[in-house]
Amino acid sequence: MNKMIDLRSDTVTRPSAEMLAYMMKAEVGDDVFGEDPTVNALEEYLASMFGMESGLFTPSGTAANQIAIKIHTQPGDEVICDQTAHVYLFEAGGIAFNSGCSVRLLNGDRGRFNIKQLETALNDPDDIHEPVSRLVVAENTSNRGGGSVWDYDDLREISEFTGQHKLAFHLDGARLFNAITWDGTQPENYGRIFDTISICLSKGLGAPVGSVLLGNHEMMKKARRIRKLFGGGMRQAGYLAAAGLFALQHNIPLLKDDLRRAQTIAKSLSQKSFIDSILPVESNILIFTLNKDFPSDNFLHILQQNNILALPFGSQTIRFVTHLDFNDEMLEVVVNVLKAI
């Protein structure tokens, strides 16, 4: 096989012929006026799936998360999240730039924190020297945690805590359907415990563009204004929304194959002497660390010589991400290349 095998991210997927055909048949209108029927259908479809009142189609997962943070906070407030959270590490400082908030970082277990850590992080609302603790953000699956999946009961307990302390609770659900594939938690259960949820359509689900932010009607009314303010209002966006609808209706069952393939690669890596450690594989993300005698640049070069792309993810650390465009034939090539190293 001479075709490049791209394991850098699940964002590299391209629309299938069937998805493209579905997109071209979409009925469209002006979404800034709220008149694109396909966008409306996508928002209603996901809101219904999660048992939430309303949704808002956004250009990206970062846009959905940043809009959520903005609607939950005021400048000077504080956002609480794990130190590896996407909203903190990979959204270009958006919490500070867009919302004027500080961040309290928690040292969780592969991106997953607990009630005791939250209690310690909570500021005294009567102490004028401290920012007001306003929002808690969880990420499921956790990218930096190697695609780790939260235990639903832990999230439910945190939701009860945030409710008691009048904190908002947002879920960065960029790969939430991968988590659902792992443990079978139903979407509506997440809708019961979070104030807002962002769902990315352009990762494992295989759509080319877009995310949807979910919440109640009042929040989404405010979110629509913030989306416009951020420059995220789109016109005939129904062609893109159609891809999201197609992905939700056809591609969720395929995520189990991404998990299987990631676990197969992990098994091959576990047999190699140059591997120092591998994070547990619970979804489509595989993060592993090479020992000090095998420079990661050399490893990546060997892969590239064999038409395989991977992502450096820290000192001596590599990330593979399986996805819709990575099939069993490609899997066999990757496993054989790893065996030969």
N, C-alpha and C positions, 0 to 999 in steps of 0.2 A: 504494500500500500504506500503510495507516494503522497497522498493527500495529507496536509498538515493536521495534526491532532491537537486541538487547542483545549488544554485543561486549566487555563489561567482563571477562568470564571464562568459561571453559568449565564453571564450577560452577553456572551458571544454568540448565542443561538440566533438563527435566522428563521424567518417565517417559512413554514412549509407551503407547498403549492396549494394545499387545501385551505390553509389559513389565509393566504393571499387572495384566493378566489372569494372567500367569505368577506374579506375586507372590501373588495371591489364592489360587492353587492350591497354594501351598507347604505342605509338611508341617513342622510346627514342634514344638519341645519347649523345655525350659529349658536355654539355652546355658551358664549359669553352672555347671550340673551336667554340662555336656558332652553334653546329650541332645537338641540340636536337629539333626535329620538334614540339614536344608538348609544350615545353617551348616557342619556337618562336611563336607558335599559341596563347598561353595565352597572351604573351606580345602584339602581334598584335591585339588581340581581345579587350583588355582593352584600348589600345591606340586609336583604332578606335571608341570605345564607347565614349571616352572623347574628341575626335577630336584633339588628340595630335599626334606628329610624331612617338614616339617610347616609348618602355617600357623596364624595367629590372626586372627580377624575383629575389627576395631576400629571405633569410631564414626567416625574421621576419619584423614586422613593425618598430621596433627599428633600424634594419639595414637599411631599406629604408629611414627613417628619417635622420639617421646619415650620410648616403651617400649623401643625398640631401644637408645637411648643409655643408658638406665638399666641394662639387663641387661649392657652391655659395660663399664661404668665403676664406679668407686667415688668418693665425694666427695673432692675434692682432685685428681682426675685432670684431664687436658686433652684436649679434642676438637679435631681439626684439620679445617678445612673452608675453602672459599672465602669471601671477604668478602661475597659476594652470596648465600650459601646460604640456602635457605628455613629450615633448622633454626636459623639464627642471626638472620635478619632478621624472619621472619614467624611465629614460634612463641612470641611473648610472653615471651621470656627464659627459656623452659622448660629450657634446658640448665643454667642456674644454679639455677633454682627447684626443678626436679624431681630433678636429679642432683648438684648441688653441684659442677659442673665449670667450669673456665675454658675459654676458647676461643682457639686460635691461628688467626688468619685469614691466608689466602693470597690474593695478588693474581693470580688466574688470567686466562685468556683467555676472556671471556664465561662465567665460572663454571667453567672447566676448568683445573685446575692440573697440574703435571708433577712428575716424580721429583726434579729438582733443588730445586724449591721445598719438597718434603716433607723432603728431606735437611736443608735449612737450618732447617726448623721443628722438627725432632725434638729433644727435650730429652735431656740426658745422664741416664740412669736412676740413675747413681751420685751425681749432684749433688743434695743434700738441699734446696737452695734453689729448685729448679725443680719444677713439677708433673710428674707422670709422664705422658708422651705415651701415650694408651691407645687412641684410636679415630680413624679417618679416615672422613669422610663425603663422598660424591660425590652430585651431583644430576643426574639424566638424565631428561628434558631439563632444562636450566637455565632457570628462569623469568626471572630478571633478565638472563640472557644472551640474551634474545630467543628462547627455545625452542631454544637451541643443543644439539647432539647430540655426546656424547663419542665419540671414536674408540675402538673396542673394544680395540684393541691397547694403547692408553694405559692403559685401566683394568686390563687384564691385567698390565701391567708394575707398576702401582701395587699390585695384589694380591700380586705376588711380593715387592715391597718390604715391604708390611705383614706378610707372613708371616715374612720374615727377621727383622724387628724386633719380632715378637710383638705387633703392633697388630691390633685388630679393624678390619674394613672393612665399612661399611654403605652401602647404596645407597638414597637417597631417590628412588624410582622413581615419583613421583607421575604423571608423564607418560611412563613408560617405553615404553608401546606406541606413542606418537608417535615416539619415537626408533627403535624397531624398524621402523616404517613407513618411516622415512627411509633407513635403511642395511641393513635385512634381517637384522641380527644375531638369531640364534635365542634364545628365552628361556632355554633350558638353558645356553647359554654364560655368561649372567650368573650363573646359579646356581652355576657352577663357581668363580667368582672372588670372590664376596661371602659374608661370614658371615651377613648378614641383608639382606633387601630389603623395602621397603614398596611396595605397589602400591595406588594410589588408584583407586576404582571410580566416583567421583562427578564426575570431570572429563570428559575427552573421551569416555569410555566411556558416559556418560549415565545411570548409576545415581543414585538420589537421595541415598544415604548410604553411607559406609563405605570402609574400606581393609583390606588384609590384610598382615600382617607374616609374612615367610617366614624360616625358619632350620632348624637341626637340632632334634631332639626335646628335648634338654636345654634349649636356649635357649628354645623355645616353652613348655616347662613353667614356666620362670622368668617368661617374658613374660606368661603367663596370670595368675600371681600379681600381677605389677606392674599389669596391666590392672585387676584387682579393686581394688588399692590406689588407683589413680588414679580410681576410680569409673566405669570403663568396662565393667564386666560388664553384659551385656544378657540378658534372659530369652528371650521368644519372638522372637528376632532373625531367624528364618528367612525372614520376609516381606521383610526388607531384604536378606538374603543372596541370596534368589532373584533380586532385581533385578541383583545383581552377577553371578550365574551367567548370566542372560539377556544381560547386556552383553558378557561374555566370549565367549559363544557366537555372538553376532549382530553386534556393533558394531565389532569390531576392523577389519574390512575398510573400514569407512566413514571411518576416520581419514585415508585418502589424499585424500578429498574436502576435509577440513578443511585439509590442507596445500595443495592446489590453490587453494582459495579465498583463503587467506592470501597466497599468492604472487601471485594476481591483483590483490588490493588493493595489495600492495607495488608492483607494476608501475605501477598508476595513480598512486600517490603519488610514485613516482620521476620522474614527468613534471611535477610541480608545483614552481613556483619558491619556494614558501614552506617547502619541506622542506629541512632542513639535512643530515640523515643518516637512514639506515634500516639497522637491523641485518639481517644475512643471515637469510632465512626458511628454516628447516630443519624446522619443525613447524607447529603451529597458532597460534603466538604471533608477533605482529608488533609490534615496538617501533620508534618513529621519533621524531625530534626536529625541532621546528619552528624556523625561524630567528627571530632576536630581534625582527624587525619584525611578527611575527604572534603575539600573546600566546596561550598555550595555552587560557586561559579563553574567549577569543573563539572559538577553533576548536571547543572542546567545546560551546559554546552554539549554534553553527551546526548542529552535528551533532544536538543535542537538538531543535532546531526542526524538524529533518527526521526525528524519531522514531528517532534512532540514539544509543545510549549507548556511551561508551568510558571508559577509566580513565586519569586523570592518573598518570604514573609517574615523577615527578621534574620538575625545572625544565625547562619547555618540551618535556617528553617525554610521549608518549602510548602506551598499549598497546591493541591490538586482539587479541582471542582468538576464533578461529573454533571452531565446535562443532557438535554433532549437531542442534541446533535452528536453525542458521543455514544456509539453503538457497540455491540458485542464484538464486531470485527476489529474495531479500534481498540477495544479492551484487550483483546488477544495480542495485538501488536505491543501495547504498553507493557503487559505482563512479560512478554518475551524479551523486550529490551531491558527491563529491570533484572530479569534472570541472568542476562548476559553481562551485566555490569560487575 
